[in-house]
Amino acid sequence: MKQTVLITGGTGLVGKALTKALVKKGYKVIILTRNVAGKDRHEQVQFAVWSVQKQQIDITALQQADYIIHLAGAGVVEKKWTAAYKKEIQDSRTESSSLIYEALKNNENKVKAIISASAIGWYGTDTEPVKPFTEDATADDSFLGQTCKRWEAGIEPVTTLGKRLVKFRIGIVLSNDGGALAEFKKPLRFGAAAILGNGKQMVSWVHMDDLCNLFIAGIENENLSGSYNATAPNPVSNKTLTLTLAKAMKTKFYIPVHVPAFVLKIMMGQRSIEVLKSTTVSCKKIQDAGFEFTFKTIEAALDNLASTTNQH
């Protein structure tokens, strides 16, 4: 009997990769989206309508689901952090969570577990001496720290319905299909390895394949519940990441260029905090639960992504 996974945010970067990974493993996937028109159907992938604003959800889709993967939320770095957009970032997460909770509470369903995205924005900045952040750290007082806190708190009530809940605090996702890596690659095309600020800030990253496998482990390993850091075992400095990427892309000639913090602040406004922040995150808890990362080092991850780009 094929198990069905209902995904919110299924049309985003992680959602698309995860859908492919689930289908490959024989799951049926239903993606909740605002607009079903023009979406490619596939025997194992269907689309169903929901509207977070109107607090509406396709109940039949919900009732087919054995699991829910909750990824929905407005992008954090895509747009300037105006007051209105900050509100959208928070509301898109909390309101979508409460919609899921209300739908599960008020309708017969067979959902066994909810696997929800969160982010390492939960944590603050490294302090000296650096002690990697673990899941029991309190949420940082910053905008993103409080957003993650509200995000996790928003989905928490599903546990009162007897549902198992897993929350993955996701690091910087490395993928050939967009996200942070695309931004890191841009200057390299012009022979510049752009090191952000002093380049010493630690980046806690994860390869997209490992992230998809983490979500699948969230479904399949019934012992998992609560918060886990979804970051690879070896965080690296921004400088190391940039120079390793230049090497992996076989960029023969490149000049390391430091982009000063003040320039990033002018270009990105408050969002620059995120790219300049040093956050060393521990993945020991998920490893102790039996999860094996395929890509443990930045070299392995970037070499893999560079070799798969060349095949396209």
C-alpha positions in Angstrom: 0.0 0.0 0.0 1.6 3.3 -1.1 1.7 5.9 1.7 0.7 9.4 0.9 2.6 12.5 1.9 0.9 15.9 1.8 3.4 18.7 1.3 2.9 22.4 1.9 5.4 24.7 0.2 5.9 21.9 -2.3 6.6 24.2 -5.2 9.7 25.8 -3.5 13.3 24.8 -3.8 13.2 22.1 -1.0 9.7 21.0 -1.9 10.5 20.2 -5.5 13.6 18.2 -4.5 11.8 16.4 -1.8 8.8 15.5 -4.0 11.3 13.8 -6.4 13.0 11.9 -3.6 9.6 10.7 -2.1 8.4 9.6 -5.5 11.6 7.7 -6.1 11.0 5.9 -2.8 7.5 4.9 -3.9 5.4 7.5 -1.9 2.4 9.2 -3.4 2.7 13.0 -3.0 -0.1 15.6 -2.8 1.2 19.2 -3.0 -1.0 21.9 -1.5 -0.8 25.0 -3.7 -2.8 28.3 -4.1 -3.3 27.6 -7.8 -3.7 24.1 -9.3 -4.1 25.4 -12.9 -1.3 24.4 -15.3 0.5 22.1 -12.9 2.0 19.0 -14.4 0.3 15.9 -13.1 2.1 12.7 -12.6 0.6 9.4 -11.5 2.4 9.7 -8.1 2.1 13.5 -7.8 -1.2 15.4 -7.4 -2.0 19.0 -6.5 -4.7 20.2 -4.2 -5.8 23.7 -3.3 -5.4 25.6 -0.1 -5.5 29.2 0.9 -3.7 30.3 4.0 -5.2 33.8 3.8 -8.8 32.4 3.7 -7.8 29.5 6.0 -9.2 27.0 3.5 -7.8 23.5 2.7 -8.8 20.6 0.5 -10.2 18.2 3.1 -10.2 15.2 0.8 -6.4 15.7 0.2 -5.9 15.9 3.9 -7.9 12.8 4.5 -5.7 10.8 2.0 -2.5 11.8 3.8 -0.5 9.4 6.0 2.1 12.2 6.7 2.3 15.9 6.3 5.5 17.7 5.4 5.1 21.4 6.3 7.5 23.7 4.3 5.3 26.7 3.6 6.6 30.2 4.3 7.5 33.4 2.5 11.2 33.5 1.5 13.5 35.1 4.0 16.3 36.6 1.8 14.3 37.2 -1.5 13.0 40.6 -0.6 13.9 43.6 1.5 12.8 43.3 5.1 10.2 46.1 5.2 7.9 46.0 8.2 5.1 44.6 5.9 7.4 41.9 4.5 8.6 40.9 8.0 5.0 40.5 9.0 4.4 38.3 5.9 7.5 36.2 6.7 6.0 35.5 10.2 2.3 35.2 9.3 2.9 32.9 6.4 4.5 30.4 8.8 2.2 30.8 11.8 -1.1 31.0 9.8 -0.3 28.0 7.6 0.6 26.0 10.8 -2.7 26.9 12.5 -4.6 26.0 9.3 -3.1 22.5 9.4 -3.8 22.2 13.1 -7.5 23.2 12.8 -8.0 21.0 9.7 -6.6 18.0 11.6 -8.6 18.8 14.7 -11.9 19.2 12.9 -11.7 16.4 10.4 -11.3 12.6 10.5 -7.8 11.8 9.3 -5.1 9.1 9.4 -2.1 11.4 9.6 0.6 9.7 11.7 3.2 12.5 11.8 3.9 16.0 10.8 7.4 16.9 9.7 7.9 20.7 9.8 10.6 22.9 8.6 12.2 25.5 10.9 15.6 27.1 10.5 18.9 27.7 12.3 17.9 31.3 12.4 16.6 30.1 15.8 20.2 30.5 17.1 22.1 33.7 17.7 25.7 34.4 16.9 28.7 32.3 18.0 30.4 33.5 21.2 34.1 32.9 22.0 35.1 30.2 22.6 32.8 28.7 20.0 30.5 26.0 21.4 28.2 24.6 18.6 24.5 25.3 19.2 22.4 22.4 20.2 18.6 22.0 20.0 18.1 23.0 23.7 19.4 26.5 23.2 16.7 29.2 23.6 15.6 31.1 20.5 17.6 34.2 19.8 16.0 37.7 20.4 16.6 38.7 16.8 13.8 38.9 14.1 14.7 35.5 12.7 15.2 33.9 16.1 11.7 35.0 17.1 10.3 34.0 13.7 11.6 30.5 14.1 10.2 30.4 17.7 6.7 31.4 16.5 7.0 29.0 13.5 7.7 26.0 15.8 5.2 27.1 18.4 2.6 27.4 15.6 2.8 23.8 14.6 3.3 22.4 18.2 -0.4 22.0 19.0 -0.7 19.1 16.6 1.0 17.0 19.4 -2.2 17.5 21.5 -4.0 15.6 18.7 -1.7 12.6 19.3 0.4 13.3 16.2 4.1 12.8 16.2 5.9 16.1 15.4 9.4 16.5 14.0 10.9 19.9 13.4 14.0 20.3 11.4 16.1 23.5 11.9 17.5 23.8 8.4 20.9 25.3 7.7 22.1 26.9 4.4 20.9 24.5 1.8 23.3 23.7 -1.0 21.6 22.8 -4.3 22.2 23.3 -8.0 18.6 24.5 -8.5 18.8 27.8 -6.7 19.1 29.2 -3.2 22.4 30.2 -1.6 24.7 28.4 -3.9 23.4 30.2 -7.0 24.3 33.5 -5.2 27.8 32.2 -4.3 28.5 31.2 -7.9 27.6 34.5 -9.5 30.8 36.4 -8.8 32.9 33.3 -9.7 31.7 33.5 -13.3 33.5 36.9 -13.4 36.6 35.5 -11.8 35.9 36.9 -8.4 35.6 34.7 -5.2 33.4 37.0 -3.2 34.2 36.6 0.5 31.6 38.2 2.6 32.7 40.6 5.4 35.9 39.2 7.0 35.0 35.7 5.8 35.5 34.2 9.2 31.8 33.8 10.0 30.8 30.1 10.2 28.3 28.7 7.8 26.2 25.7 8.9 25.3 24.1 5.6 23.5 21.0 4.4 23.5 19.2 0.9 20.0 19.1 -0.6 20.2 15.3 -0.9 20.9 14.9 2.8 18.1 17.3 3.6 15.6 15.3 1.6 16.8 12.1 3.4 16.4 13.8 6.7 12.7 14.6 5.9 12.2 11.0 4.8 13.9 9.8 8.0 11.4 12.0 9.9 8.6 10.0 8.2 10.1 6.6 8.5 11.9 6.6 11.9 9.1 6.6 14.4 11.5 7.4 17.3 12.1 10.8 16.0 10.2 13.7 17.6 10.9 17.2 18.6 13.6 19.6 17.1 16.6 18.5 15.2 19.3 20.5 13.5 19.4 19.8 9.8 23.0 20.7 9.2 26.0 18.7 8.0 28.6 17.6 10.6 31.3 20.1 9.5 30.4 23.8 9.4 32.9 25.9 7.5 33.9 29.6 7.4 32.4 31.7 4.6 35.9 32.1 3.2 36.5 28.3 3.1 33.1 27.8 1.4 33.8 30.4 -1.2 37.3 29.1 -2.1 36.2 25.4 -2.0 33.4 26.3 -4.4 35.9 28.1 -6.8 38.0 25.0 -6.8 35.0 22.6 -7.3 33.8 24.7 -10.2 37.2 24.4 -11.7 37.4 28.2 -11.9 41.0 28.4 -13.2 41.5 32.0 -12.5 39.8 33.8 -9.6 40.7 36.6 -7.3 39.5 36.4 -3.7 37.6 39.6 -3.1 36.4 40.7 0.3 33.0 42.4 0.1 33.0 44.7 3.1 30.2 44.4 5.7 29.1 48.0 5.1 28.6 47.3 1.3 26.5 44.3 2.1 24.5 46.4 4.5 23.8 49.0 1.8 22.9 46.2 -0.7 20.8 44.0 1.6 19.7 46.2 4.5 18.8 44.2 7.6 19.1 40.9 5.6 22.9 41.4 5.6 22.8 40.3 9.3 22.1 36.8 8.1 25.1 36.5 5.7 27.5 38.1 8.1 26.3 36.1 11.2 28.5 33.3 12.4 26.5 30.3 13.6 28.1 27.0 14.3 25.4 24.3 14.7 25.8 20.8 16.0 24.0 17.9 14.3 25.0 15.4 17.0 21.4 14.8 18.1 20.1 13.6 14.7 23.3 11.5 14.2 22.8 9.9 17.6 19.3 9.0 16.4 20.9 6.9 13.7 21.0 9.3 10.7 24.0 9.0 8.4 25.0 12.1 6.3 26.1 11.3 2.8 27.9 14.6 2.5 29.9 15.3 5.7 32.4 17.8 4.3 32.0 20.9 2.2 34.5 19.4 -0.3 32.4 16.3 -0.8 29.2 18.3 -1.1 30.5 20.9 -3.6 32.4 18.3 -5.7 29.2 16.4 -6.0 27.2 19.5 -7.0 29.8 20.6 -9.4 30.0 17.2 -11.1 26.2 17.0 -11.4 26.1 20.5 -12.9 28.5 19.5 -15.6 26.3 16.6 -16.6 23.3 19.0 -17.4 
